[in-house]
Each structure stands twice: as C-alpha cells, then as structure tokens.
Amino acid sequence: MAQVLEFKLPDLGEGLTEAEIVRWLVQVGDVVAVDQPVVEVETAKAMVEVPCPYGGVVTARFGEEGAELPVGAPLLTVAVGEGAEGHRPAADPGTDGGAARAGEQPGAGERRSEGSGNVLVGYGTSEAPARRRRVRPQGRASGATAGSGTAGAGTAGSGTAGAGPSGAGVPGRANGRVRAAEPVDGPVPVISPLVRRLARENDLDLRELTGSGPDGLILRADVEYALRAAAAQGGRATRETGPHPDGTVREQALAATAGAAATGSAGSTGSAVPPGDVRIPLKGVRGAVADKLARSRREIPDATCWVDADATELMRARAAMNAASGPKISLVALLARICTAALARFPELNSTVDTQAREIVRFDHVHLGFAAQTDRGLVVPVVRDAHARDAEALTSEFARLTEAARAGRLTPGELTGGTFTLNNYGVFGVDGSTPIVNHPEAAMLGVGRIVPKPWVHEGELAVRQVVQLSLTFDHRVCDGGTAGGFLRYVADCVEQPAVLLRTL
C-alpha cells in the first residue's frame, strides 16, 4: 500500500528562515526520483534548486510561484511504495493542495478544497480547516453557494453546477478588498508567522481581513494598512465577536479592512496606491540588503576617513605583470592583496563586536567580501582565506564568484562569513562614497574611479592617475589613529607597490 510522505522546505543554512518559490519543476501527478530537484526557490542569499528526498508520485504542491514559505513548511507530498500510481489525481491535476494528505480516510477527497495542505494555512494540521482562499463549489459538502472567496474564484475547473458568478453573494467590498462573509474556523491564510505575530501584538483579528495576495493570502502590507486605518480613526477599531444576523460583519469591525488600501484620506477611490505610484515589495535580495544596511546603521557607530592617492605606479605595475606570460591580473585582485597586507598590520579592523559578551573578536583569517552588482541586486560574495592567496589566485576567485553572482548560482556559504569588505564603486564612474559597514564586520574599504588629475609629483605639477580611498569603520573596535594608519598604509601601497615586498 502506498504511503503519502510530506516533504518540507529544508533548512538552507546560514540562518535563513524563509524562501520564495520562483519556479515549480514538477506538477501534481508527476513521478519523481530520489534527490530530483522539484522546486527553485530564492532566499535572501541566492537561488537554490531544492531536491526531494523521496521517490514516487507528487500528490500535492503547497504554495504558488511568488509565495514565501518559512523553513519547515510543507513543499509537496509524495506517494511512495506499491500502489503509488493510484494517487495520481483524476481531475484538475495542476491544483495545489488538492491531493489527500497522509492519514486521510477514504472519502476525504470530497473535501479537497478544504484540506490543510497549504502550510501557510494549516502549519501541518492533520484536520482540514475551513478555508477562505479560492472557493471550489464541488468541495463543499454542505452545498453552500459560491461567492465568499475573492473575485475570480470561479475559474476554469470549478464547473460544478450551481456555482454562481465570482462576485455573487459577496456581502460587500472595501476599497477593492472582499470582506469576510462569516467567521472562519481554523487557521487563516497568512504569508508568514511574522505577520501573525504583528497582528497578535496589535490585537488585530486576522479573520476580519481578506488578503491582497494570491487567493486571498494575507500579506504584511494588509496588516499594516489595517493598523494605520484603525489609528487614523482615533484608535483601534472595535470588533464584534460574531456576525450580524444578515451574515455580514459590522462596518465598524471591518474598519481596518476598509482602510487597507486607503492612503489616509477620506474618499479613496479604492486603488491600493494613487495612480502613477508603484509599490515594490522589499523581499528577496533587495529585502535582505535593506535589513542588513538598516541594522548596520542602528547598531554600529561608524566613522569614515578618506585620502586621495596617486595610483600611477600601481597601474604600471599591473601592466608589467600582464605583459609577462601567465594569467592576467585584475586591479581588484591587487587591491585585495593590499587589503590583506594592511589587515595583517592593523588586525583591529579584521574583527567583529560580540554585543552580548561585550567583547571584540579578532579573526585569525581574512575572508574578504567584495560588492558585486547583479540583475538581482547588490550581493557580497566572499573570498575565503584571501590572506593566503596570491594575485593570480585572487584574480581567478574574483572572476569565478562574479560569474556565479550574475548567474544567481552563489550558495549561501559563498555569501556569508566575511570579515572585511572591499567595495570598488569606481566602476560606476564615481570618485568617492561613504560606505556602510557590512554588518557584523568592522570595516569596509571603498575605492573610487582612477582618473587623470593634476598632481604634484617630485616637486612638479604633473598629470597622474589619482584615486580616492575611503574607509568606514566601527569606532568600537578602534580609534581614528588605527583607522588612519590602515588607510595610510593602503595609500602607500597604491602609490608605491614595492612597499608590499616587505610583507611577501
């Protein structure tokens, strides 16, 4: 007899707690092999293909493309063992969450639309809760009429006789959002536990909201809109404990929903934002970058110092290296070599602050991060043990990581664990910047563009290749003297590359 096994989103490592479904690689009814990739997800670190540890027939998928799932949430169920072929769906094979769950009794399939398949609804519940997502009339044993779902619920595949139009029976709308027609038993479809906590901490009943996400999924924005609407009315809206006799929820109880898409002024047209405005979710790489930069500004008392340096000799040295036989040496590799030599002299900047222990932790290795701009946003790949690599090895590793970053193939391990960051913003055609420290590191070196400028060289005015170097550092790990000494040493190596011979 076939056994239905549930495969959950695994721990992807490096402290990641959630992932967004980018693309499903299998359909319900497909036969999968052990360790076959079944879904492509995007974490805050990279794109990852997730393999399934079971072999058998896919009976259900949980979550649509674009949905975010927490680690530990079910991804799909697989029927394994003898008789697994019998678990192929007879109809509507592309519907997520439509297959029977492990432990269901025969006949439970007639309530497929109410199963606890979607982890964002049930969180692993074994008993099917009532759902407020897409309403499928054939799944209602009681024969209740359609219309309590969101607009468009009557999609193809829901052709049971008696199903009304998608808007029929809807008790009312508030600024484009459908109000709940009746209290919902069981968990409410919410995009993440963090959104549940936000609602709980603000005494907001999620059962009074219908989300703007796919199939009515409640997003963080829905909860925040509701809270702002309640505050705009002079306090949190009073909520009723039950529906009115006519089956609708009181307007006062749904004040939060009514203002979910409002901009704060009365007479809203019902649009989520004013015409012409665009809302872009802070998620994925962009969200991770935003969180990290904000945390850096909150926690790190940073300071920045900078200096102009004559890079003419460094450029000549690189040209001489590349004129010789062997692989070409990149400029960023030479700058990285200078950084590792400077960190050996000033180890205070190759450290982090343990706030709980109130200790400064100095590292005995240099894992050098470097900023790389990609189509997915800014990422910071890490060159492991950069202090132990020569210019050729550094050039090769920078090229490999940059290519992987642009292709979205970086692993979480290649994006974390840095101890110091090199940021070459000169590639964008700018001279200077004040870098934000890459938390939890203690410092970042910024390098501007190298351009011809008037410069006093050997007592005479000359045109030289000049670059601006800037160092942002955590003032907790050192004072200005140390930071200035580090930056001055870097500038000396840029101006006279032979200085590096002392540390080779």
C-alpha positions as CSV (number, residue, x, y, z in Angstrom):
1,M,0.0,0.0,0.0
2,A,1.3,3.4,-0.9
3,Q,2.3,5.8,1.8
4,V,2.0,9.6,1.4
5,L,5.0,11.4,2.7
6,E,5.3,15.2,3.3
7,F,8.5,17.0,2.2
8,K,9.1,20.2,4.0
9,L,11.2,23.2,3.0
10,P,14.6,22.2,4.4
11,D,16.9,24.4,6.4
12,L,19.0,26.1,3.7
13,G,21.7,27.0,6.2
14,E,23.4,30.3,7.3
15,G,20.4,31.4,9.4
16,L,17.9,31.6,6.6
17,T,14.3,31.4,7.8
18,E,12.3,31.6,4.6
19,A,12.4,31.3,0.8
20,E,10.3,32.5,-2.1
21,I,9.1,30.0,-4.7
22,V,10.4,31.0,-8.0
23,R,9.5,28.1,-10.2
24,W,8.0,24.7,-9.7
25,L,9.9,22.0,-11.6
26,V,7.3,19.3,-11.2
27,Q,3.5,19.1,-11.5
28,V,1.0,17.2,-9.4
29,G,0.8,13.7,-10.8
30,D,4.5,13.6,-11.9
31,V,6.7,10.8,-11.0
32,V,9.9,12.0,-9.2
33,A,13.1,10.2,-8.3
34,V,15.0,10.4,-5.1
35,D,17.1,13.7,-5.0
36,Q,15.4,15.1,-8.1
37,P,15.1,18.9,-7.9
38,V,11.4,19.7,-7.6
39,V,11.3,23.5,-7.0
40,E,13.5,26.5,-7.5
41,V,13.5,28.9,-4.6
42,E,15.1,32.3,-3.9
43,T,16.4,33.1,-0.5
44,A,17.9,36.3,0.8
45,K,21.3,34.8,-0.3
46,A,20.9,33.0,-3.6
47,M,18.7,30.9,-6.0
48,V,18.6,27.3,-4.9
49,E,17.1,24.2,-6.5
50,V,15.6,22.0,-3.8
51,P,15.8,18.2,-4.3
52,C,13.2,15.8,-2.9
53,P,14.4,13.0,-0.7
54,Y,11.5,10.7,-1.7
55,G,10.8,8.9,-4.9
56,G,7.2,8.4,-6.0
57,V,4.2,10.3,-7.4
58,V,3.6,14.0,-6.5
59,T,0.2,14.3,-4.9
60,A,0.2,17.9,-3.8
61,R,2.2,21.1,-4.1
62,F,2.0,23.8,-1.4
63,G,2.4,27.4,-2.4
64,E,2.3,29.2,-5.7
65,E,5.1,30.8,-7.6
66,G,5.9,34.0,-5.9
67,A,4.8,32.9,-2.4
68,E,7.2,32.9,0.5
69,L,7.4,29.9,2.8
70,P,9.1,29.6,6.1
71,V,11.7,26.9,6.7
72,G,9.9,23.8,7.8
73,A,6.8,24.5,5.8
74,P,5.5,21.6,3.6
75,L,6.6,21.9,-0.1
76,L,4.8,18.9,-1.5
77,T,3.6,15.4,-0.7
78,V,4.7,12.3,-2.5
79,A,3.0,8.9,-2.6
80,V,5.7,6.2,-2.3
81,G,5.7,2.4,-2.3
82,E,3.4,-0.1,-4.0
83,G,0.2,1.4,-5.4
84,A,1.7,4.9,-5.6
85,E,0.3,5.3,-9.2
86,G,-3.2,5.1,-7.7
87,H,-2.5,8.5,-6.2
88,R,-2.5,10.3,-9.5
89,P,-5.3,12.9,-9.5
90,A,-8.2,12.1,-11.6
91,A,-9.1,15.8,-12.3
92,D,-7.6,19.2,-12.0
93,P,-4.0,17.9,-11.7
94,G,-2.5,21.4,-11.6
95,T,-4.3,22.4,-8.5
96,D,-2.1,22.9,-5.4
97,G,-3.2,21.3,-2.2
98,G,-5.8,19.1,-4.0
99,A,-4.5,15.7,-3.1
100,A,-5.3,13.7,0.0
101,R,-2.9,14.1,2.9
102,A,-1.3,11.2,4.8
103,G,-3.8,9.6,7.2
104,E,-7.0,10.7,5.4
105,Q,-9.8,8.3,5.3
106,P,-11.4,7.2,2.1
107,G,-13.9,9.8,1.0
108,A,-11.9,12.6,2.4
109,G,-11.2,13.6,-1.2
110,E,-14.6,15.2,-1.5
111,R,-13.3,18.0,0.8
112,R,-10.1,18.5,-1.2
113,S,-10.5,22.3,-1.3
114,E,-10.7,22.4,2.5
115,G,-7.6,20.3,3.2
116,S,-4.8,21.5,5.3
117,G,-2.4,21.2,2.5
118,N,-1.2,24.7,2.3
119,V,1.3,25.2,5.1
120,L,0.6,28.9,5.2
121,V,-2.9,28.0,6.3
122,G,-2.6,24.9,8.4
123,Y,1.0,24.7,9.6
124,G,1.0,20.9,9.5
125,T,-2.6,20.4,10.8
126,S,-4.0,16.9,10.2
127,E,-7.6,18.0,10.3
128,A,-8.9,20.0,7.3
129,P,-9.8,23.6,8.3
130,A,-12.3,25.8,6.6
131,R,-10.6,27.9,4.0
132,R,-11.0,31.5,2.8
133,R,-8.9,31.1,-0.3
134,R,-10.2,30.1,-3.7
135,V,-13.7,28.6,-3.3
136,R,-14.4,25.4,-5.2
137,P,-18.1,24.6,-5.1
138,Q,-17.6,20.9,-5.7
139,G,-15.6,20.7,-2.5
140,R,-18.5,22.0,-0.3
141,A,-20.3,19.0,1.1
142,S,-22.9,21.3,2.5
143,G,-23.8,22.7,-0.9
144,A,-23.2,26.3,0.2
145,T,-23.3,28.8,-2.6
146,A,-20.1,30.3,-4.1
147,G,-19.2,33.9,-3.6
148,S,-17.4,34.0,-0.3
149,G,-14.0,34.0,-2.0
150,T,-12.1,36.7,-3.8
151,A,-13.1,37.9,-7.2
152,G,-12.2,35.4,-9.9
153,A,-12.9,32.4,-7.7
154,G,-15.0,30.8,-10.4
155,T,-12.1,29.8,-12.5
156,A,-11.9,27.1,-15.1
157,G,-12.0,23.7,-13.4
158,S,-14.7,24.8,-10.9
159,G,-17.5,23.8,-13.2
160,T,-19.9,22.2,-10.7
161,A,-23.5,23.1,-11.3
162,G,-24.9,25.8,-9.0
163,A,-21.7,27.8,-8.8
164,G,-22.6,31.5,-9.3
165,P,-20.6,34.3,-10.7
166,S,-17.4,35.2,-9.0
167,G,-19.0,38.2,-7.4
168,A,-22.3,36.6,-6.5
169,G,-23.1,36.5,-2.8
170,V,-20.2,38.7,-1.8
171,P,-21.6,40.8,1.1
172,G,-19.5,43.9,0.3
173,R,-16.2,45.3,-0.7
174,A,-14.0,47.8,1.0
175,N,-11.6,49.6,-1.3
176,G,-11.3,46.7,-3.6
177,R,-10.9,44.0,-0.9
178,V,-13.5,41.4,-0.2
179,R,-14.9,41.3,3.3
180,A,-15.4,38.0,5.0
181,A,-19.0,36.8,4.9
182,E,-18.7,34.7,8.0
183,P,-16.2,33.8,10.7
184,V,-13.6,31.3,9.6
185,D,-12.8,28.2,11.6
186,G,-9.2,27.1,11.7
187,P,-6.0,29.0,10.7
188,V,-6.2,32.0,8.5
189,P,-4.1,32.1,5.3
190,V,-1.1,34.3,6.2
191,I,2.1,34.7,4.3
192,S,4.4,34.1,7.3
193,P,4.5,33.7,11.1
194,L,6.0,37.1,11.4
195,V,2.8,38.6,10.0
196,R,0.7,36.6,12.5
197,R,2.9,38.0,15.3
198,L,2.5,41.5,14.1
199,A,-1.3,41.1,14.1
200,R,-1.2,39.4,17.5
201,E,0.9,42.1,19.1
202,N,-1.5,44.8,17.9
203,D,-4.7,42.9,18.8
204,L,-5.8,42.7,15.2
205,D,-8.1,39.8,14.3
206,L,-6.9,38.3,11.1
207,R,-10.3,36.7,10.5
208,E,-11.7,40.2,9.7
209,L,-9.3,40.7,6.8
210,T,-9.1,39.3,3.3
211,G,-5.6,39.5,1.9
212,S,-4.4,41.0,-1.3
213,G,-2.1,38.2,-2.0
214,P,-2.7,35.2,-4.3
215,D,-6.1,33.5,-3.4
216,G,-6.7,35.9,-0.6
217,L,-3.3,35.3,1.2
218,I,-2.9,38.0,3.9
219,L,0.4,39.9,3.4
220,R,2.3,42.0,5.8
221,A,1.1,45.1,3.9
222,D,-2.5,44.1,4.6
223,V,-1.9,44.1,8.3
224,E,0.0,47.3,8.3
225,Y,-2.7,49.1,6.2
226,A,-5.3,47.8,8.6
227,L,-3.4,49.1,11.6
228,R,-2.9,52.5,10.0
229,A,-6.6,52.8,9.1
230,A,-7.5,52.0,12.7
231,A,-5.1,54.6,14.0
232,A,-6.5,57.2,11.6
233,Q,-9.9,56.7,13.1
234,G,-8.6,57.7,16.5
235,G,-7.8,54.3,17.9
236,R,-8.0,50.6,17.1
237,A,-11.4,49.7,15.6
238,T,-13.9,48.0,17.9
239,R,-14.5,44.4,16.8
240,E,-17.6,42.3,17.2
241,T,-17.4,38.7,18.4
242,G,-19.8,37.4,15.8
243,P,-21.5,38.3,12.5
244,H,-24.7,40.2,12.1
245,P,-27.9,38.2,11.5
246,D,-27.7,39.0,7.8
247,G,-24.3,37.3,7.7
248,T,-22.2,40.4,7.2
249,V,-19.6,41.7,9.5
250,R,-20.2,45.2,11.0
251,E,-18.6,48.1,9.2
252,Q,-17.0,49.2,12.5
253,A,-15.5,45.7,12.9
254,L,-14.2,45.9,9.4
255,A,-12.8,49.4,9.6
256,A,-9.3,48.1,9.3
257,T,-10.2,46.2,6.1
258,A,-12.0,49.2,4.7
259,G,-8.9,51.3,5.0
260,A,-6.5,48.6,3.9
261,A,-5.9,50.2,0.5
262,A,-6.5,53.8,1.6
263,T,-3.8,56.4,1.6
264,G,-5.0,58.1,4.8
265,S,-7.6,60.4,3.3
266,A,-11.3,60.0,3.1
267,G,-12.9,59.4,-0.3
268,S,-10.3,56.9,-1.5
269,T,-11.0,55.6,-5.0
270,G,-10.3,52.0,-3.9
271,S,-6.9,51.8,-5.5
272,A,-4.1,50.3,-3.4
273,V,-2.0,53.3,-4.2
274,P,-2.6,56.6,-6.0
275,P,-2.5,56.5,-9.8
276,G,1.1,56.5,-11.0
277,D,2.6,55.3,-7.7
278,V,4.2,51.9,-7.5
279,R,4.7,49.7,-4.5
280,I,7.7,47.4,-4.7
281,P,7.9,44.7,-2.0
282,L,11.1,44.6,0.0
283,K,11.8,40.9,-0.3
284,G,14.4,38.6,-1.6
285,V,17.8,40.1,-2.2
286,R,16.5,43.7,-2.0
287,G,14.8,43.0,1.3
288,A,17.9,41.3,2.7
289,V,20.1,44.2,1.7
290,A,17.7,46.7,3.2
291,D,17.5,44.7,6.5
292,K,21.3,44.4,6.7
293,L,22.0,48.1,6.0
294,A,19.4,49.3,8.4
295,R,20.8,47.0,11.1
296,S,24.3,48.3,10.4
297,R,23.2,51.9,10.9
298,R,21.3,51.1,14.1
299,E,24.0,49.1,15.8
300,I,27.4,50.3,14.5
301,P,28.8,53.7,15.5
302,D,30.6,54.1,12.2
303,A,33.0,56.8,11.1
304,T,34.7,57.4,7.7
305,C,38.0,58.7,6.7
306,W,39.4,59.2,3.2
307,V,42.5,60.1,1.2
308,D,43.5,60.7,-2.4
309,A,46.3,58.5,-3.7
310,D,48.5,58.6,-6.8
311,A,47.8,55.2,-8.4
312,T,50.1,55.7,-11.4
313,E,52.7,53.3,-10.2
314,L,50.1,50.7,-9.3
315,M,48.7,50.8,-12.8
316,R,52.2,50.5,-14.3
317,A,52.9,47.5,-12.1
318,R,49.7,45.8,-13.2
319,A,50.6,46.5,-16.9
320,A,54.0,44.9,-16.4
321,M,52.5,41.9,-14.8
322,N,50.0,41.4,-17.6
323,A,52.8,41.9,-20.2
324,A,54.5,38.8,-18.9
325,S,53.4,35.3,-19.6
326,G,50.7,33.8,-17.4
327,P,47.1,34.7,-16.4
328,K,46.1,38.4,-16.4
329,I,45.9,40.1,-13.0
330,S,42.9,42.2,-12.2
331,L,43.0,45.5,-10.5
332,V,40.6,44.4,-7.8
333,A,43.0,41.4,-7.0
334,L,45.9,43.8,-6.4
335,L,43.7,46.0,-4.2
336,A,42.6,42.8,-2.3
337,R,46.3,41.9,-1.8
338,I,46.9,45.3,-0.4
339,C,44.0,45.0,1.9
340,T,45.2,41.7,3.4
341,A,48.6,43.1,3.9
342,A,47.1,46.1,5.7
343,L,44.9,43.9,7.9
344,A,48.0,42.0,9.0
345,R,49.4,45.2,10.3
346,F,46.1,46.5,11.7
347,P,44.2,43.4,12.8
348,E,41.7,45.6,14.8
349,L,39.8,46.2,11.6
350,N,39.5,42.4,10.8
351,S,37.1,41.8,13.7
352,T,33.5,42.0,14.9
353,V,31.8,43.0,18.1
354,D,30.0,40.4,20.3
355,T,27.4,42.7,21.9
356,Q,26.1,40.0,24.2
357,A,29.5,39.2,25.7
358,R,30.7,42.8,25.3
359,E,33.8,41.5,23.5
360,I,35.8,42.4,20.4
361,V,36.5,39.2,18.4
362,R,39.6,39.4,16.2
363,F,39.8,36.9,13.4
364,D,43.0,35.0,12.5
365,H,41.9,34.7,8.9
366,V,40.7,37.1,6.3
367,H,37.5,36.2,4.4
368,L,37.3,39.1,2.0
369,G,33.9,40.2,0.8
370,F,33.5,42.3,-2.3
371,A,30.5,44.2,-3.6
372,A,29.0,42.9,-6.9
373,Q,26.1,44.5,-8.7
374,T,23.8,42.0,-10.4
375,D,20.4,42.0,-12.1
376,R,19.0,40.7,-8.8
377,G,20.6,43.5,-6.8
378,L,23.7,44.0,-4.8
379,V,25.4,40.9,-3.4
380,V,28.6,40.5,-1.5
381,P,30.4,37.2,-2.4
382,V,33.2,36.2,0.0
383,V,36.7,35.1,-1.0
384,R,37.7,32.6,1.7
385,D,41.2,32.8,3.2
386,A,42.1,35.8,1.0
387,H,45.2,36.3,3.1
388,A,46.7,33.0,1.8
389,R,46.1,33.7,-1.9
390,D,48.5,35.5,-4.3
391,A,47.4,37.9,-7.0
392,E,46.7,35.1,-9.6
393,A,44.6,33.1,-7.2
394,L,42.7,36.1,-6.1
395,T,42.0,37.1,-9.7
396,S,40.7,33.6,-10.5
397,E,38.4,33.5,-7.4
398,F,37.0,37.0,-8.0
399,A,36.2,36.0,-11.6
400,R,34.5,32.8,-10.5
401,L,32.4,34.4,-7.8
402,T,31.4,37.3,-10.0
403,E,30.2,35.0,-12.8
404,A,28.3,32.9,-10.2
405,A,26.7,36.1,-8.8
406,R,25.5,37.3,-12.1
407,A,24.0,33.9,-12.9
408,G,22.4,33.6,-9.5
409,R,24.3,30.5,-8.6
410,L,26.0,31.6,-5.5
411,T,25.5,29.3,-2.5
412,P,24.6,30.7,1.0
413,G,28.1,29.7,2.1
414,E,29.7,31.9,-0.6
415,L,27.7,34.9,0.5
416,T,28.3,34.8,4.3
417,G,31.1,34.7,6.8
418,G,33.1,37.7,5.5
419,T,35.4,39.5,7.9
420,F,36.2,42.6,5.8
421,T,34.7,44.0,2.6
422,L,36.3,45.7,-0.4
423,N,33.9,48.0,-2.3
424,N,35.0,49.1,-5.8
425,Y,32.4,51.7,-6.6
426,G,34.7,53.3,-9.1
427,V,33.2,51.0,-11.7
428,F,30.1,53.2,-11.6
429,G,32.1,56.3,-12.6
430,V,32.1,58.0,-9.2
431,D,35.1,59.3,-7.2
432,G,34.0,58.8,-3.6
433,S,31.5,57.4,-1.2
434,T,30.9,56.8,2.5
435,P,30.4,53.0,2.6
436,I,28.0,51.4,5.1
437,V,29.8,48.7,7.1
438,N,28.7,45.2,6.1
439,H,27.2,44.1,9.5
440,P,28.6,42.3,11.5
441,E,32.0,43.2,10.1
442,A,34.0,46.1,11.5
443,A,35.2,47.9,8.4
444,M,34.9,48.4,4.6
445,L,37.4,49.9,2.2
446,G,35.9,51.9,-0.7
447,V,37.7,52.6,-3.9
448,G,36.7,55.3,-6.4
449,R,37.5,55.6,-10.1
450,I,41.1,56.1,-11.2
451,V,41.2,59.2,-13.4
452,P,43.9,61.5,-14.7
453,K,44.2,64.6,-12.5
454,P,46.7,67.4,-11.8
455,W,49.1,66.2,-9.1
456,V,52.3,67.4,-7.5
457,H,54.9,64.7,-8.3
458,E,58.5,65.0,-7.3
459,G,58.0,68.7,-6.7
460,E,56.4,69.4,-10.1
461,L,52.9,69.6,-11.3
462,A,52.0,66.6,-13.4
463,V,49.0,64.6,-14.7
464,R,48.8,61.4,-12.7
465,Q,46.3,58.6,-12.2
466,V,44.5,59.6,-9.0
467,V,42.1,57.5,-6.9
468,Q,40.1,58.3,-3.7
469,L,40.2,55.7,-1.0
470,S,37.7,55.7,1.9
471,L,37.5,53.6,5.0
472,T,34.3,53.3,7.1
473,F,35.0,51.6,10.4
474,D,33.3,50.6,13.6
475,H,34.5,53.1,16.2
476,R,34.0,50.5,18.9
477,V,36.9,48.3,17.6
478,C,39.5,51.1,17.2
479,D,40.1,54.8,17.3
480,G,40.9,57.2,14.5
481,G,44.6,56.6,14.8
482,T,44.3,52.9,13.9
483,A,41.9,53.6,11.1
484,G,44.1,56.4,9.7
485,G,47.2,54.1,9.9
486,F,45.4,51.4,8.0
487,L,44.2,53.8,5.3
488,R,47.6,55.5,5.0
489,Y,49.3,52.1,4.5
490,V,46.8,51.2,1.8
491,A,47.5,54.5,0.1
492,D,51.3,54.0,0.4
493,C,51.0,50.6,-1.3
494,V,48.9,52.1,-4.1
495,E,51.4,54.8,-4.7
496,Q,54.5,52.6,-4.3
497,P,53.6,48.9,-4.9
498,A,57.1,48.0,-3.8
499,V,56.0,48.6,-0.2
500,L,54.2,45.3,-0.4
501,L,57.5,43.5,-0.8
502,R,58.0,43.9,2.9
503,T,55.1,41.6,3.7
504,L,55.7,39.0,0.9
